[in-house]
């Protein structure tokens, strides 16, 4: 019998308590945030205002 880590237990509990739709939406937002972050980090010439505008366009998911 293996010992379940705290992270594994938390992940299992989260999976049991949430709906597939909620998990799918959360994953979509996380992917979008990562994509926006990658664009922003690769474009150092962007001003803080432009960066904020990009994040606003993609809705609060890109924070």
C-alpha positions as CSV (number, residue, x, y, z in Angstrom):
1,X,0.0,0.0,0.0
2,X,1.5,3.3,-1.0
3,X,1.5,6.4,1.1
4,X,-0.7,9.2,-0.3
5,X,0.9,12.6,-0.2
6,X,-0.9,15.6,0.9
7,X,-0.9,17.0,-2.7
8,X,-2.3,13.7,-4.0
9,X,-5.1,13.7,-1.4
10,X,-6.0,17.3,-2.1
11,X,-6.1,16.6,-5.9
12,X,-8.3,13.6,-5.4
13,X,-10.7,15.6,-3.1
14,X,-10.9,18.4,-5.5
15,X,-11.7,16.0,-8.4
16,X,-14.5,14.4,-6.3
17,X,-16.0,17.7,-5.2
18,X,-16.1,19.5,-8.6
19,X,-18.0,19.0,-11.8
20,X,-16.2,18.2,-15.1
21,X,-17.5,21.5,-16.5
22,X,-15.9,23.5,-13.7
23,X,-12.6,21.6,-14.1
24,X,-12.6,22.2,-17.9
25,X,-13.3,25.9,-17.4
26,X,-10.5,26.2,-14.9
27,X,-8.1,24.4,-17.2
28,X,-9.1,26.7,-20.1
29,X,-8.5,29.8,-18.0
30,X,-5.1,28.5,-16.8
31,X,-4.1,27.8,-20.4
32,X,-5.2,31.2,-21.5
33,X,-3.3,32.9,-18.7
34,X,-0.1,30.9,-19.5
35,X,-0.4,31.9,-23.2
36,X,-0.8,35.6,-22.4
37,X,2.1,35.5,-20.0
38,X,4.3,33.9,-22.7
39,X,3.4,36.7,-25.2
40,X,4.0,39.4,-22.6
41,X,7.3,38.0,-21.5
42,X,8.5,37.7,-25.1
43,X,7.6,41.3,-25.9
44,X,9.7,43.5,-23.6
45,X,8.9,46.6,-25.7
46,X,5.3,46.5,-24.4
47,X,4.5,49.3,-22.0
48,X,2.7,48.5,-18.7
49,X,-0.4,50.1,-20.3
50,X,-0.3,47.8,-23.3
51,X,0.3,44.8,-21.0
52,X,-2.7,45.7,-18.9
53,X,-4.8,46.2,-22.0
54,X,-3.8,42.7,-23.3
55,X,-4.7,41.2,-20.0
56,X,-8.0,43.0,-19.9
57,X,-8.9,41.9,-23.4
58,X,-8.5,38.2,-22.4
59,X,-10.8,38.7,-19.4
60,X,-9.6,38.2,-15.8
61,X,-8.3,34.8,-16.7
62,X,-4.9,36.2,-17.7
63,X,-3.9,37.5,-14.3
